[in-house]
Amino acid sequence: MTNAQYGKLTVSLIVAWFMFCLLASGMKIFSLNPSRPPILLGLAALTPIIVFAVWSAASERFRQFTQSLNPRLLTMVQSWRIAGYVFLVLYQYRILPGAFALPAGWGDVAIGLTAPLVAMTLAKPEHNKSFILWQVLGISDLVIAVAMGTTSRLISPHGIATSAMTALPLSLIPTFAVPLFMILHFICIAQARQWTVRAHSHFAEPAPSSAL
């Protein structure tokens, strides 16, 4: 498959993935007793990441496609995470527990605000270490958010539940947005590691492509 064909396939899969999450949420598949941790929600967040990892490991052509994507554009997409401010608002109204809402909310706001700056100034070979560090911080924020969201009820059995995250529209965040942002981070890190390899091999700096 060519990069253009992979691009069309990827867009189709993302749309299908979003529609599945929307339909599953509408059917309340992720809804559960507030006294139980949202295990299904956690699985929904992990499954697309596992599929991406397996696909990348099994297909060199797919890896080449992801390497062709524009790292600045992929990083700019992370600016949408400023919407994590809603977690802080819901915490103030006692709809979400602080153990989840505070780290997830402030972490997302920090990543969302800095994404444009990182995309414009660090997405280049000479700043690859700083670029990778920021991507790792973005991944850490998502991992902490998912971990606290699935375990906050265990930490505080009589506290506020995260049941609001299992219903629309918030359910689309852990089932669609979180794994998508995580995958974009992984792609950017893989690209930045290749910048180092090419620099050591005395290759010329590749011009960023925009296959998607």
N, C-alpha and C positions, 0 to 999 in steps of 0.2 A: 504494500500500500504506500502511496505517496503521502507527503505531509498534508496536502490538501484533503485527501481522503480521510486521513486520521483526524483532521480537524473537524470534518463533517460528522464523523462517527462520534467523536468526543462530545460535540454539541448535542447530538441526538441522545447520547447516554445521559448527559447532565439534565436535559429536559425530562427524559423518562424517569430519572432518579427523583427529580423535584416532584413530578406528578405522583409518583408512588408515595412519597412522604406526605404529600398533601392529602391523598386518598386515605392512606393509613391513619393519618391524624383525624380526618373527618369521620372515619369509622371507629374512632376511639380505641385503636389497637394498643396505643401506648399509655392509655389511661389505666390507673391502678388504684388500689387502696392506699390512702395517704400514709398509712402506717408501714408500708413496705417501700424499700428503695426502688428507684426506677431502673431496674435491670434491663428491660426491653429497650429503653431509651439509650442506655449505654451501649448495648449491642448494635443498635441502629447507627450510632456514631462511629463505632469501630469497623463495621463491615465494609463500607466503601474504602476505607484506608487500607484494609487487608487486601481487598480486590486490586487496588492500585499497586500495592507492593508486589503482589504475586505477578501481575501483568508486566510490571517493569522488570522483574527478575527473569521472566520467561521470554520476553520479546525484546531483542536488541533494536528492532525497527521502531517499536513503541518508545524506547528510551531515546532514540535519535529524534523522534518527533517532539518529545518533551524538552529536549535540549534546544530545539529550534524556536521555542516560544520566547516571547519578549520578557525578560526578567523585570523590566521597569513596569510593564503593564500588569504582570502577575502580582507585583508588590503593591501597586496602586489599588488593586482590588481590595487589599486588606484595610484600606481606609474606611470601608463600610462598617468595620468593627466599632467605630465610634458610636454606633447604635447600641452598644452594650450599656450605654448610659441608662437605658430603660431598666436594667437590673437594679441600679441604685434607686431609681424612682419606686420600683415595686417593693424594694426593701423598706423604704420609708413608709409605705402603706401596709407593711406587714403581710405582703403577699408571697414574698420569697424570703428564705432564711438568710441571715447575714453571713453565715459560714460559706454560703455559695455566692450570694449576690455581690458582696463587697470585693472579694478577689477577682471574680469574673468580670464585674462591671468596671472596676478601675483598671484592670489589666487590658480589657478590650479598648477602653478609651485611650489608654497610653499607646497601644499599638496603632489604633486608627488615626490618632493625631500625628504620629511620627511617620506613617507609611508614605505620604507624598514626599517628605524630605529624604527618606531613605531611597525611594525610587529614583529621585532626581540626582542625588549626590553619591550614593554608595553602590549602585548597581553597575559596577565597572571593575575590571580586573585589579587595578591598583588598590581598591578598597575591599577586596574579597573577604578578608577576615572580619571586618566590621559588618559587612553585609550578612555574612553567615551568622555572626553573633546576634544580630537583630532578628534574623529568621528563627534562631533557636529560642530567643526570648518569646517570640510569637507562639511557637509551639508549646513552650512551657506554660504560657497563659492558658492555652486551650486545654492542655492536660490537667492543669490544676482545676479549671472550671468543671470539666467532666468528672474528675475524681470527687470534688466536693459536692457536685450535684447528685452523684449516685450514693454518696456515703453520709451526707449531712444528717439524714434521718437516723442513721446508726449512731452518729456522734451525739445527737440531741433527740432522743426518741419522743420527747414531749414538746419539742419545739415546732416551728413552722415548717410544713412540708414543702417539697419542690413540685407538688402536683400540678402547679400552674404551668410547668414546663412540658407537661404531657398533653396539653390541649392547644388547639390552634388559637392564635398564630405562633405562640412561643415554641411549640413543638418543632417547628421548622428550623429553629436555631440548632438544637443538638443533632437532629436527624439529617439536615442538609448543609447548613452554613458551616458548622464546626468541622465536619470532615472535609468539606471543600477547601476551607481556609488551610487546614492542615496539609492537604495534598499540595496546594500551591506553595507552601513553605518548603516541603520536601523537594519539589521541582527546582526551586530557587537555590537551595543548598547544593543540589547535584550539579546545577549549572555553574555555581561559583567554584566548586571543587575542580571542575574542568578548566576554568580560567587559570587556576594554578598549574595544572598539568600542562596546558598549552604554553604558558609563560616559561616554564622550565624547559620546554621542548623548542623554545625560540620561535613559536608560531606567532603570526600577526594576530592582533586583537580582532576577534570576529565582530562584525557589525550586528547589533541586536536584531533579531528577526521578529516578525509578528504573524506567526502562522494562524493565530486565532485573533 
